[in-house]
Amino acid sequence: MTGVRIEHVITSGTFSLDGGTWNVDNNVWIVGDDHEAVVIDAAHDAEAIARAVGDRRLTAIVCTHAHNDHINAAPALAEATGAPVLVHLDDRLLWKHTHPDHNPGGYLSDNQRIPVAGTELRVLHTPGHTPGAICLYLPSLNTVFTGDTLFAGGPGATGRSYSDFPTIIRSIRDRLHVLPPATEARTGHGQATTIGAEAPHLADWIARGH
């Protein structure tokens, strides 16, 4: 198999914040070709993710945000592969909640390009779920990886520390809904959707307030 492609691994574990812990299934995305790859959200199981990458060169481990369920396997995967872990600068405090003795390999900024397999992922800073939440736009495959910013049926949760509902609504409206309607939104949990399927419901989300 040749050419850039998207692969999907589901891992299971827990999410903890503000004194609560919940069981979760996470979507881990791998973008690459036969030779190199990028992992998006190293969740729960570094060994399972490394098996999916195989003998390809892993060039980066990109975190859509720094909640523990999206980053808890990142240091182990980085140690196994030599790939740097990349997190948006505004989530550095959240990162320290999970990894107080381990720094990321680098910090991301808005509109940064992450090259892989002859194409590029473009960083879209989409705060709200967390201060440093990002989405990763891959126009060559008509895809945006939305992390926990946008799901099928609405925005990510904003009822816990470091989150803000008006901010996530602005991020979705100004950074995601401007993408082509057919763009597939591959989410951090659950099923994928499209920008066009979700955009008409923005007013309803604002009305319900979450």
C-alpha positions in Angstrom: 0.0 0.0 0.0 1.5 3.4 -1.0 0.5 7.0 -0.7 -0.6 9.0 2.3 -3.5 7.5 4.3 -5.3 7.7 7.6 -5.4 4.8 10.0 -7.5 4.4 13.2 -6.8 2.7 16.5 -9.2 2.7 19.4 -7.7 2.5 22.9 -9.5 2.4 26.3 -8.7 3.8 29.7 -9.8 6.6 32.0 -10.1 10.3 32.0 -9.6 12.2 35.3 -10.1 15.8 36.1 -11.5 17.9 39.0 -11.6 14.9 41.3 -13.6 12.6 39.0 -12.6 9.6 36.9 -14.5 8.2 33.9 -14.0 5.2 31.6 -13.4 6.3 28.0 -12.6 5.0 24.5 -10.3 7.2 22.5 -9.7 7.5 18.8 -6.0 7.5 17.9 -5.3 8.6 14.4 -2.2 7.8 12.3 -1.4 9.8 9.2 1.4 8.6 6.9 2.5 6.3 4.1 4.6 3.2 4.0 7.7 5.0 5.3 6.8 7.6 7.8 3.8 8.6 10.0 2.5 11.1 12.6 0.4 9.9 15.5 -2.5 12.2 16.7 -3.3 11.7 20.4 -1.3 8.9 22.0 -4.0 7.6 24.3 -3.7 4.8 27.0 -1.7 2.1 25.1 1.7 3.0 23.7 2.3 -0.6 22.7 -0.9 -0.9 20.6 -0.1 2.4 18.9 3.5 1.4 18.2 2.2 -1.9 16.7 0.0 0.1 14.3 2.9 2.3 13.3 5.0 -0.7 12.7 8.5 -0.2 11.2 7.7 3.2 9.8 9.6 6.3 11.1 7.4 8.2 13.5 8.1 11.9 13.0 5.8 13.4 15.6 3.3 12.6 18.3 0.8 15.5 18.1 -1.7 16.1 21.0 -5.0 17.8 20.2 -5.1 18.9 23.8 -3.5 17.9 27.2 -6.3 16.1 29.0 -4.7 13.0 30.5 -6.7 10.5 28.3 -5.1 12.1 25.2 -1.5 12.2 26.4 -1.0 9.5 29.0 0.8 7.2 26.5 2.8 9.9 24.8 6.0 9.8 26.8 6.2 6.0 26.5 5.6 6.1 22.7 8.2 8.9 22.4 10.7 6.8 24.2 10.0 3.8 22.1 10.2 5.7 18.8 12.3 8.8 19.3 9.5 11.0 18.0 8.9 14.3 19.7 5.6 15.0 21.6 4.0 18.2 20.4 1.5 20.2 22.5 0.1 23.7 22.1 1.9 26.1 24.4 -1.4 27.1 26.1 -1.9 23.6 27.5 1.5 23.4 29.2 -0.1 23.6 32.7 -2.6 20.8 31.9 0.3 18.7 30.5 2.0 19.0 33.9 -1.1 17.6 35.7 -0.4 14.3 34.0 3.4 14.4 33.4 4.9 16.7 36.1 8.4 15.3 35.5 8.4 15.0 31.7 8.3 18.0 29.3 6.9 17.8 25.8 9.3 17.7 22.9 8.0 20.9 21.5 5.2 23.4 21.6 2.7 24.1 18.8 1.4 27.4 17.5 -1.6 28.4 15.4 -1.1 27.8 11.6 2.0 25.8 12.2 2.6 23.1 9.5 3.5 19.6 10.4 4.9 17.7 7.3 4.3 14.0 6.8 4.5 11.7 3.8 4.6 14.5 1.2 1.6 16.4 2.7 1.0 18.8 5.7 -1.2 18.9 8.7 -2.1 22.5 9.5 -2.6 23.4 13.2 -5.8 25.3 14.0 -5.8 26.7 17.5 -9.4 26.0 18.7 -9.5 26.9 22.5 -12.5 26.2 24.6 -12.4 22.6 25.6 -8.9 23.5 26.9 -6.9 26.7 26.4 -4.5 24.9 24.0 -6.9 22.7 22.2 -6.1 22.4 18.5 -7.6 20.8 15.4 -5.4 19.5 12.6 -6.5 20.2 9.0 -5.4 17.9 6.3 -6.8 19.4 3.1 -5.1 16.8 0.8 -7.4 14.1 2.3 -10.4 16.4 2.9 -10.1 15.8 6.7 -9.9 17.7 9.9 -8.9 16.0 13.2 -11.1 17.7 15.8 -9.9 16.2 19.0 -12.5 17.1 21.7 -13.4 20.4 20.1 -16.2 19.1 17.8 -18.1 15.8 17.8 -21.0 14.4 15.9 -23.8 16.3 17.6 -22.1 19.2 19.2 -19.1 20.8 20.8 -16.8 19.2 23.3 -17.5 19.5 27.0 -16.8 22.8 28.8 -18.1 22.1 32.3 -14.7 21.4 33.9 -11.5 23.4 34.8 -9.7 25.2 32.0 -12.7 25.1 29.7 -15.1 27.8 28.4 -18.3 27.4 26.4 -18.4 30.8 24.5 -14.7 30.2 23.6 -15.4 26.8 22.1 -18.3 28.1 20.1 -16.1 30.9 18.6 -13.5 28.3 17.7 -16.0 26.1 16.0 -17.6 29.0 14.2 -14.5 30.8 13.1 -12.0 28.0 12.5 -14.0 24.9 11.6 -17.3 26.0 10.0 -15.2 27.9 7.4 -13.8 24.7 6.1 -15.5 23.0 3.0 -18.7 21.4 4.1 -17.6 17.9 2.8 -14.6 18.0 5.1 -14.7 14.9 7.3 -14.3 15.6 11.0 -12.4 12.8 12.7 -13.0 13.2 16.4 -11.3 12.3 19.6 -14.1 10.0 20.7 -17.0 8.3 18.9 -18.0 8.4 15.3 -16.8 10.8 12.6 -19.0 13.4 11.0 -18.6 16.2 8.5 -18.4 20.0 8.8 -21.5 20.3 6.7 -23.5 18.0 8.9 -22.7 19.9 12.1 -22.7 23.6 10.9 -26.5 24.1 10.7 -26.8 23.2 14.4 -24.6 26.0 15.8 -27.6 28.1 17.0 -29.1 25.2 18.7 -25.9 24.5 20.6 -25.7 28.1 21.7 -29.3 28.0 22.9 -28.8 24.9 25.0 -25.6 26.4 26.4 -23.4 23.3 26.3 
